[in-house]
Amino acid sequence: MRRILSTLLLAAALSPGARAMEFHMVGDTLVMSGPVVSTDLVRLRDHLSSHKVRLVLLHESPGGDLWNGYHLGFRIRSEGLPTAVSGKCESACGLIFLSGTQRSFTDGRPIAHTMVGLHGAHTVDTRQPLPELGPRMAYAIKTMTDRKYPSDLLERTVYPRNAEDMVYSFHPGRYPVTAAARGVVECLKQPDVSFDCRMLEGLDALGIGIITNPEVLTLPAEVKQLLDRLSL
């Protein structure tokens, strides 16, 4: 499986002028959509202080500011909130998703288009890896997945050969229960700028601790209506 990945990559800081993450309350669900930027932590605190939040839903986020991603995740974990994903949740968004005390995929987007992507930190402008940030990221992923994330895969995730290498996790329900590989995909950038994406045998999102809930979460109709509007 080869394809070009069009994504805003995880970095220590987001490039200037990037739009902010959108926050929407629908009932008791807080929907967070778009790139992670430096103002998001204050906005999350405001929503948590003024609303009764029972679920944080991450929708179509390419990631962004790593430092704030950590702090958003820490706040979500300290509140004991579950997280869920609709569509792509990559890079810093993936770390925020992992902060949920319970973690689910949802039917907010087709299950084939819903995924969590993790990769090592690097600068936005030069795409240079930042291995000095690897230890903290490795600790975060290891602890938030209850040490289920395989050590060899963790090493490749946080210390990639190429800054744009990515590990994606899809819902295992997409694949037969007898399949050797069930939705953990490693995408490695090639010299010709394409990506070689291969599903890893013996691994699935539940087994490596990315999700804790094996069922696809059904979202309320009003939440799905919001997601449709956000995707226009």
Buried (B, 14 or more C-beta within 10 A) or exposed (E): EEEEBEBBBBBBBBEEEBEBBBBBBBEEBBBBBBBBBBEBBEBBEEBBEEBEBEBBBBBBBBBBBBBBBBBBBBBBBEEEBBBBBBBBBBBBBBBBBBBBEBBBBBEBBEBEEBBBBBBBBBBBEEEEBBEEBBEEBBEBBBEBBEEEBBEEBBEBBBBBEBBBBBBBBBBBBBBEEEEEBBBBBBBBBEEEEBBEBEBBEEBBBBBBBBBBBEEBBEBEEEBBEBBEEBEE
